[in-house]
């Protein structure tokens, strides 16, 4: 039995991660997330480096990170790589010189004795399973390898579409106390969709406000998915360690309100100087000419603008939370405005 398909739309998204366009195909039997699909260009380094710029702008101390073995804990041994520790190391290194990745985990105790901000990241590939199937006819082939071992995924049955979930879990231990950092973790899931006779695999990032999607070739789908999960998770981990709006470095990122509530709780324990650095960082999204002379006045202005009472110059957790939420909206509006301005200038030249 053959199915006729109709091309619904071609969506062009100019983003940091992905540029290009792709088409979506309607599959009535399978309910997929309502997200835009764009071409994957494997350019994941820019958001990592932009997060590094955030760390530099805020001006806090350097972060030292050691990684435990990040291994496959699913039941699909041979179908999923056994170890992706190297991917995580590359991701953290790509953030920049404010984040130091330790070659030897024995260095953790030495740095902890020097009262350096040192952390151990542990975790696992926690899920790989088929969740849906529909239609008529199906074939999926992925080649994966790990060390001397290799394996092929090759499923075939009477379904036209199959959907798989792949998850990565990361947790963070404070090297100075040996305790897990509360609320600092990354639990991200990617959904892979293979359609009958398709040469590519569509993917969707599930949850956490990342709002990402795209396409892989069948040959690199597994590794590309794990690399993307590794890079997104490293951004999330470092952002949470420093209460930074890490979603701003992502093309379709949206505020995660649970994370913002945790940032809000943490903010009240900051010193006054640290509060001023973090508020100042976010205020520059609204007032690029911010300086020490106009700082207090701009705090009053933004409180009035956001409806925070009283509109004084106190640096409160409520102000911090509202700036984290609204800086995203303001940034998107500014980006759209700049694109329109550039387009107009290119027309009238």
GUTORGU-451150 format. One record per residue (C-alpha): residue number from 1; residue in three letters; z negated, x negated, y. Coordinates in Angstrom, 1 decimal, always signed. Layout:
BEGIN
SITE seq type      w      u      v
SITE NUM  ala      Z      X      Y
...
END
This chain:
BEGIN
SITE seq type      w      u      v
SITE   1  unk   +0.0   +0.0   +0.0
SITE   2  unk   +0.9   -1.3   +3.4
SITE   3  unk   -0.7   -0.6   +6.7
SITE   4  unk   +1.0   -0.4  +10.1
SITE   5  unk   -0.9   -2.0  +12.9
SITE   6  unk   -0.7   -1.5  +16.6
SITE   7  unk   -1.4   -4.1  +19.1
SITE   8  unk   -3.9   -2.6  +21.6
SITE   9  unk   -4.2   -5.3  +24.3
SITE  10  unk   -3.9   -8.9  +25.1
SITE  11  unk   -6.9  -10.2  +27.0
SITE  12  unk   -6.9  -13.3  +29.1
SITE  13  unk  -10.3  -14.8  +29.8
SITE  14  unk  -10.8  -17.9  +31.9
SITE  15  unk  -14.0  -19.4  +30.6
SITE  16  unk  -15.8  -22.7  +30.1
SITE  17  unk  -15.7  -22.5  +26.3
SITE  18  unk  -12.4  -20.8  +25.5
SITE  19  unk   -9.2  -20.4  +27.4
SITE  20  unk   -6.1  -18.5  +26.3
SITE  21  unk   -5.4  -15.0  +24.9
SITE  22  unk   -5.3  -13.2  +21.6
SITE  23  unk   -4.6   -9.7  +20.3
SITE  24  unk   -7.0   -7.4  +18.6
SITE  25  unk   -6.0   -5.2  +15.6
SITE  26  unk   -7.4   -1.8  +15.0
SITE  27  unk   -9.2   -1.4  +11.7
SITE  28  unk  -10.4   +2.1  +11.5
SITE  29  unk  -12.6   +1.6   +8.4
SITE  30  unk  -14.6   -1.3   +9.9
SITE  31  unk  -16.7   -1.0  +13.0
SITE  32  unk  -16.5   -4.3  +14.9
SITE  33  unk  -18.5   -5.3  +18.0
SITE  34  unk  -16.8   -4.2  +21.2
SITE  35  unk  -16.1   -7.7  +22.5
SITE  36  unk  -13.2   -9.5  +23.9
SITE  37  unk  -11.3  -11.9  +21.7
SITE  38  unk  -10.0  -15.2  +23.0
SITE  39  unk   -8.5  -18.3  +21.5
SITE  40  unk  -10.8  -21.0  +20.4
SITE  41  unk   -9.8  -24.4  +21.9
SITE  42  unk  -12.8  -26.4  +20.5
SITE  43  unk  -13.9  -27.4  +24.0
SITE  44  unk  -17.6  -26.9  +23.6
SITE  45  unk  -18.8  -29.9  +25.6
SITE  46  unk  -18.6  -28.4  +29.1
SITE  47  unk  -21.5  -25.9  +28.8
SITE  48  unk  -23.7  -28.6  +27.3
SITE  49  unk  -23.0  -30.9  +30.2
SITE  50  unk  -23.6  -28.1  +32.7
SITE  51  unk  -27.0  -27.6  +31.2
SITE  52  unk  -27.6  -31.3  +31.7
SITE  53  unk  -26.7  -30.8  +35.4
SITE  54  unk  -29.4  -28.0  +35.5
SITE  55  unk  -31.9  -30.5  +34.1
SITE  56  unk  -30.9  -33.1  +36.7
SITE  57  unk  -31.1  -30.6  +39.6
SITE  58  unk  -34.6  -29.3  +38.6
SITE  59  unk  -35.7  -32.9  +38.3
SITE  60  unk  -38.3  -32.6  +35.6
SITE  61  unk  -39.2  -35.5  +33.2
SITE  62  unk  -36.7  -36.5  +30.4
SITE  63  unk  -36.9  -34.8  +27.0
SITE  64  unk  -37.0  -36.7  +23.8
SITE  65  unk  -35.8  -34.9  +20.6
SITE  66  unk  -36.0  -35.9  +17.0
SITE  67  unk  -34.2  -33.8  +14.3
SITE  68  unk  -35.4  -33.0  +10.8
SITE  69  unk  -32.7  -32.3   +8.2
SITE  70  unk  -30.9  -29.1   +9.0
SITE  71  unk  -29.7  -28.0   +5.6
SITE  72  unk  -28.2  -25.1   +3.7
SITE  73  unk  -30.9  -22.7   +2.5
SITE  74  unk  -28.5  -19.9   +1.5
SITE  75  unk  -27.6  -19.1   -2.1
SITE  76  unk  -24.0  -20.2   -1.5
SITE  77  unk  -24.3  -23.8   -2.4
SITE  78  unk  -20.8  -25.5   -2.4
SITE  79  unk  -19.4  -22.7   -0.1
SITE  80  unk  -21.4  -23.8   +2.9
SITE  81  unk  -21.9  -27.5   +4.0
SITE  82  unk  -25.2  -28.9   +2.7
SITE  83  unk  -26.3  -30.6   +5.9
SITE  84  unk  -25.3  -30.1   +9.6
SITE  85  unk  -27.9  -32.4  +11.2
SITE  86  unk  -25.1  -34.6  +12.6
SITE  87  unk  -23.6  -31.6  +14.4
SITE  88  unk  -27.0  -30.9  +16.1
SITE  89  unk  -27.4  -34.5  +17.1
SITE  90  unk  -24.0  -34.5  +18.7
SITE  91  unk  -24.7  -31.3  +20.5
SITE  92  unk  -28.0  -32.6  +22.0
SITE  93  unk  -26.4  -36.0  +22.9
SITE  94  unk  -23.7  -34.1  +24.8
SITE  95  unk  -26.2  -32.5  +27.2
SITE  96  unk  -26.5  -35.8  +29.0
SITE  97  unk  -29.0  -38.5  +29.9
SITE  98  unk  -31.9  -36.2  +30.6
SITE  99  unk  -32.1  -35.5  +26.8
SITE 100  unk  -32.7  -38.4  +24.5
SITE 101  unk  -32.0  -38.0  +20.8
SITE 102  unk  -34.1  -40.3  +18.6
SITE 103  unk  -32.5  -42.4  +15.9
SITE 104  unk  -35.7  -42.8  +14.0
SITE 105  unk  -38.3  -40.0  +13.7
SITE 106  unk  -41.1  -42.6  +13.5
SITE 107  unk  -40.6  -43.0  +17.3
SITE 108  unk  -42.1  -39.5  +17.8
SITE 109  unk  -45.7  -40.7  +17.5
SITE 110  unk  -45.1  -43.7  +19.7
SITE 111  unk  -43.7  -41.6  +22.5
SITE 112  unk  -46.4  -39.0  +22.1
SITE 113  unk  -49.0  -41.7  +22.6
SITE 114  unk  -47.2  -42.5  +25.9
SITE 115  unk  -47.5  -38.8  +26.8
SITE 116  unk  -43.7  -38.4  +26.8
SITE 117  unk  -42.2  -35.0  +26.3
SITE 118  unk  -41.1  -35.3  +22.7
SITE 119  unk  -40.1  -32.6  +20.3
SITE 120  unk  -39.0  -32.3  +16.6
SITE 121  unk  -36.3  -29.7  +15.9
SITE 122  unk  -36.3  -28.3  +12.4
SITE 123  unk  -34.3  -25.5  +10.8
SITE 124  unk  -31.7  -24.4   +8.3
SITE 125  unk  -28.5  -22.5   +7.7
SITE 126  unk  -30.3  -19.3   +6.8
SITE 127  unk  -27.7  -16.7   +5.9
SITE 128  unk  -24.2  -16.6   +4.5
SITE 129  unk  -23.2  -13.2   +3.0
SITE 130  unk  -20.4  -10.6   +2.9
SITE 131  unk  -21.5   -7.5   +4.8
SITE 132  unk  -18.4   -5.2   +4.8
SITE 133  unk  -15.0   -4.6   +3.3
SITE 134  unk  -12.2   -2.1   +3.7
SITE 135  unk   -8.5   -1.5   +3.6
SITE 136  unk   -6.0   -2.7   +1.0
SITE 137  unk   -5.6   -6.2   -0.3
SITE 138  unk   -7.6   -9.3   +0.8
SITE 139  unk   -7.5  -13.1   +0.6
SITE 140  unk   -9.7  -15.6   +2.3
SITE 141  unk   -9.5  -19.4   +1.8
SITE 142  unk  -11.7  -22.0   +3.4
SITE 143  unk  -12.1  -25.6   +2.5
SITE 144  unk  -15.5  -27.2   +3.0
SITE 145  unk  -16.9  -30.6   +2.1
SITE 146  unk  -20.2  -32.4   +2.3
SITE 147  unk  -20.5  -36.0   +1.3
SITE 148  unk  -18.9  -36.5   -2.1
SITE 149  unk  -18.9  -32.7   -2.8
SITE 150  unk  -16.3  -30.2   -1.8
SITE 151  unk  -15.6  -26.6   -2.5
SITE 152  unk  -13.2  -23.9   -1.8
SITE 153  unk  -14.0  -20.3   -0.8
SITE 154  unk  -11.3  -18.0   -2.2
SITE 155  unk  -12.0  -14.3   -2.4
SITE 156  unk   -9.5  -11.7   -3.4
SITE 157  unk   -9.9   -8.0   -4.0
SITE 158  unk   -8.6   -4.6   -3.0
SITE 159  unk  -10.0   -4.7   +0.6
SITE 160  unk   -7.9   -5.4   +3.6
SITE 161  unk  -10.7   -6.6   +5.8
SITE 162  unk  -13.9   -8.6   +4.9
SITE 163  unk  -16.7   -9.4   +7.2
SITE 164  unk  -19.2  -12.3   +6.6
SITE 165  unk  -22.4  -13.2   +8.5
SITE 166  unk  -23.4  -16.9   +9.0
SITE 167  unk  -26.8  -17.6  +10.6
SITE 168  unk  -28.5  -20.7  +11.9
SITE 169  unk  -32.3  -20.9  +12.5
SITE 170  unk  -34.0  -23.6  +14.6
SITE 171  unk  -37.6  -24.1  +15.6
SITE 172  unk  -39.3  -26.7  +17.8
SITE 173  unk  -42.5  -28.7  +17.2
SITE 174  unk  -44.4  -30.4  +20.0
SITE 175  unk  -44.7  -34.0  +19.0
SITE 176  unk  -47.9  -34.4  +21.1
SITE 177  unk  -49.8  -31.6  +19.4
SITE 178  unk  -48.0  -31.0  +16.1
SITE 179  unk  -47.8  -27.3  +17.0
SITE 180  unk  -44.7  -25.1  +17.0
SITE 181  unk  -43.7  -24.3  +20.6
SITE 182  unk  -44.3  -20.5  +21.1
SITE 183  unk  -41.1  -18.6  +22.0
SITE 184  unk  -39.0  -21.7  +21.7
SITE 185  unk  -36.5  -21.1  +18.9
SITE 186  unk  -32.9  -20.3  +18.3
SITE 187  unk  -31.8  -17.7  +15.7
SITE 188  unk  -28.1  -17.1  +16.1
SITE 189  unk  -25.6  -15.3  +13.9
SITE 190  unk  -21.9  -15.5  +13.9
SITE 191  unk  -19.7  -12.8  +12.3
SITE 192  unk  -16.5  -13.8  +10.6
SITE 193  unk  -13.7  -11.3  +10.1
SITE 194  unk  -10.7  -11.9   +7.9
SITE 195  unk   -7.9   -9.4   +7.7
SITE 196  unk   -5.2   -9.0   +5.1
SITE 197  unk   -2.5  -11.7   +5.3
SITE 198  unk   -4.0  -13.0   +8.5
SITE 199  unk   -3.7  -16.7   +9.3
SITE 200  unk   -6.8  -16.8  +11.4
SITE 201  unk  -10.4  -15.7  +11.3
SITE 202  unk  -11.9  -13.7  +14.1
SITE 203  unk  -15.5  -14.4  +15.0
SITE 204  unk  -18.2  -12.7  +17.1
SITE 205  unk  -21.5  -14.1  +18.2
SITE 206  unk  -24.2  -11.5  +17.4
SITE 207  unk  -27.1  -11.1  +19.7
SITE 208  unk  -28.9  -13.3  +22.3
SITE 209  unk  -26.6  -12.2  +25.1
SITE 210  unk  -24.0  -14.9  +24.4
SITE 211  unk  -21.2  -12.4  +24.3
SITE 212  unk  -18.7  -14.7  +22.7
SITE 213  unk  -15.8  -14.2  +20.4
SITE 214  unk  -12.5  -15.9  +19.4
SITE 215  unk  -10.3  -17.0  +16.6
SITE 216  unk  -10.3  -19.9  +14.1
SITE 217  unk   -7.7  -21.0  +11.6
SITE 218  unk   -8.6  -20.4   +8.0
SITE 219  unk   -8.7  -24.1   +7.4
SITE 220  unk  -11.4  -24.9  +10.0
SITE 221  unk  -13.3  -21.6  +10.2
SITE 222  unk  -16.5  -22.7   +8.4
SITE 223  unk  -17.0  -26.0  +10.2
SITE 224  unk  -16.0  -24.6  +13.6
SITE 225  unk  -18.4  -21.7  +13.2
SITE 226  unk  -21.3  -24.0  +12.3
SITE 227  unk  -20.4  -26.3  +15.2
SITE 228  unk  -20.4  -23.4  +17.6
SITE 229  unk  -23.7  -22.2  +16.3
SITE 230  unk  -25.1  -25.7  +16.6
SITE 231  unk  -24.0  -26.1  +20.2
SITE 232  unk  -25.1  -22.7  +21.4
SITE 233  unk  -28.5  -23.2  +19.7
SITE 234  unk  -29.0  -26.6  +21.3
SITE 235  unk  -28.3  -25.0  +24.7
SITE 236  unk  -30.8  -22.2  +24.0
SITE 237  unk  -33.5  -24.7  +22.7
SITE 238  unk  -33.3  -26.9  +25.8
SITE 239  unk  -33.1  -24.0  +28.2
SITE 240  unk  -36.2  -22.4  +26.7
SITE 241  unk  -38.1  -25.7  +26.8
SITE 242  unk  -37.6  -25.8  +30.5
SITE 243  unk  -37.4  -22.1  +31.4
SITE 244  unk  -33.9  -22.5  +32.7
SITE 245  unk  -31.2  -19.7  +32.8
SITE 246  unk  -29.1  -21.4  +30.1
SITE 247  unk  -26.9  -18.3  +29.8
SITE 248  unk  -25.4  -19.2  +33.2
SITE 249  unk  -23.5  -22.1  +31.6
SITE 250  unk  -21.7  -19.7  +29.2
SITE 251  unk  -18.5  -17.9  +30.1
SITE 252  unk  -19.7  -14.4  +29.0
SITE 253  unk  -23.4  -15.1  +29.0
SITE 254  unk  -25.8  -12.3  +29.9
SITE 255  unk  -29.6  -12.5  +30.7
SITE 256  unk  -31.8  -12.2  +27.7
SITE 257  unk  -34.7  -10.1  +28.9
SITE 258  unk  -37.1  -11.0  +26.2
SITE 259  unk  -36.6  -14.7  +27.1
SITE 260  unk  -37.0  -13.9  +30.8
SITE 261  unk  -40.3  -12.2  +30.1
SITE 262  unk  -41.5  -15.3  +28.4
SITE 263  unk  -40.3  -17.5  +31.3
SITE 264  unk  -42.2  -15.2  +33.6
SITE 265  unk  -45.4  -15.7  +31.7
SITE 266  unk  -44.9  -19.5  +31.7
SITE 267  unk  -44.1  -19.7  +35.4
SITE 268  unk  -47.7  -18.8  +36.5
SITE 269  unk  -49.0  -22.0  +34.9
SITE 270  unk  -46.6  -24.3  +36.8
SITE 271  unk  -47.9  -26.4  +39.6
SITE 272  unk  -46.8  -25.4  +43.1
SITE 273  unk  -44.3  -28.3  +43.3
SITE 274  unk  -42.7  -27.2  +40.0
SITE 275  unk  -42.6  -23.6  +41.1
SITE 276  unk  -40.8  -24.7  +44.3
SITE 277  unk  -38.2  -26.7  +42.3
SITE 278  unk  -37.4  -23.8  +40.0
SITE 279  unk  -37.2  -21.2  +42.7
SITE 280  unk  -35.2  -23.6  +44.9
SITE 281  unk  -32.7  -24.1  +42.0
SITE 282  unk  -32.1  -20.4  +41.7
SITE 283  unk  -32.1  -19.8  +45.5
SITE 284  unk  -29.1  -22.1  +45.8
SITE 285  unk  -27.0  -19.6  +44.0
SITE 286  unk  -27.5  -17.4  +47.1
SITE 287  unk  -28.0  -20.0  +49.8
SITE 288  unk  -26.1  -23.2  +49.2
SITE 289  unk  -27.5  -24.7  +52.5
SITE 290  unk  -31.1  -24.4  +51.3
SITE 291  unk  -33.4  -27.2  +52.5
SITE 292  unk  -37.1  -27.8  +53.1
SITE 293  unk  -36.8  -26.4  +56.6
SITE 294  unk  -35.4  -23.0  +55.7
SITE 295  unk  -36.9  -22.6  +52.2
SITE 296  unk  -39.7  -20.3  +53.2
SITE 297  unk  -37.5  -18.1  +55.2
SITE 298  unk  -34.9  -17.8  +52.4
SITE 299  unk  -37.7  -16.8  +50.0
SITE 300  unk  -38.6  -14.0  +52.4
SITE 301  unk  -34.9  -13.0  +52.7
SITE 302  unk  -34.3  -12.9  +48.9
SITE 303  unk  -37.5  -10.9  +48.3
SITE 304  unk  -36.3   -8.3  +50.8
SITE 305  unk  -32.8   -8.3  +49.3
SITE 306  unk  -34.1   -7.8  +45.8
SITE 307  unk  -36.7   -5.2  +46.8
SITE 308  unk  -39.8   -7.4  +45.9
SITE 309  unk  -42.9   -6.3  +47.8
SITE 310  unk  -44.4   -7.8  +49.9
SITE 311  unk  -41.4   -9.9  +51.3
SITE 312  unk  -43.5  -13.0  +52.0
SITE 313  unk  -43.0  -16.6  +51.1
SITE 314  unk  -45.3  -16.7  +48.0
SITE 315  unk  -43.7  -18.0  +44.8
SITE 316  unk  -44.6  -15.4  +42.3
SITE 317  unk  -43.6  -14.8  +38.6
SITE 318  unk  -41.9  -11.5  +39.7
SITE 319  unk  -39.7  -13.4  +42.1
SITE 320  unk  -38.8  -16.0  +39.4
SITE 321  unk  -37.9  -13.2  +36.9
SITE 322  unk  -35.8  -11.3  +39.4
SITE 323  unk  -33.9  -14.5  +40.4
SITE 324  unk  -33.2  -15.3  +36.7
SITE 325  unk  -31.7  -11.8  +36.3
SITE 326  unk  -29.8  -11.5  +39.6
SITE 327  unk  -28.5  -15.1  +39.8
SITE 328  unk  -26.3  -14.2  +36.9
SITE 329  unk  -24.9  -11.2  +38.7
SITE 330  unk  -24.5  -13.1  +41.9
SITE 331  unk  -22.8  -16.0  +40.1
SITE 332  unk  -20.3  -13.6  +38.5
SITE 333  unk  -19.5  -11.9  +41.8
SITE 334  unk  -19.0  -15.3  +43.5
SITE 335  unk  -16.7  -16.5  +40.7
SITE 336  unk  -14.6  -13.4  +40.9
SITE 337  unk  -14.5  -13.7  +44.7
SITE 338  unk  -13.4  -17.3  +44.5
SITE 339  unk  -10.6  -16.5  +42.0
SITE 340  unk   -9.3  -13.8  +44.3
SITE 341  unk   -9.4  -16.1  +47.2
SITE 342  unk   -7.6  -18.9  +45.4
SITE 343  unk   -5.0  -16.4  +44.2
SITE 344  unk   -4.4  -15.1  +47.7
SITE 345  unk   -4.1  -18.6  +49.1
SITE 346  unk   -1.5  -19.5  +46.4
SITE 347  unk   +0.5  -16.4  +47.4
SITE 348  unk   +0.6  -17.0  +51.1
SITE 349  unk   +1.4  -20.7  +51.0
END
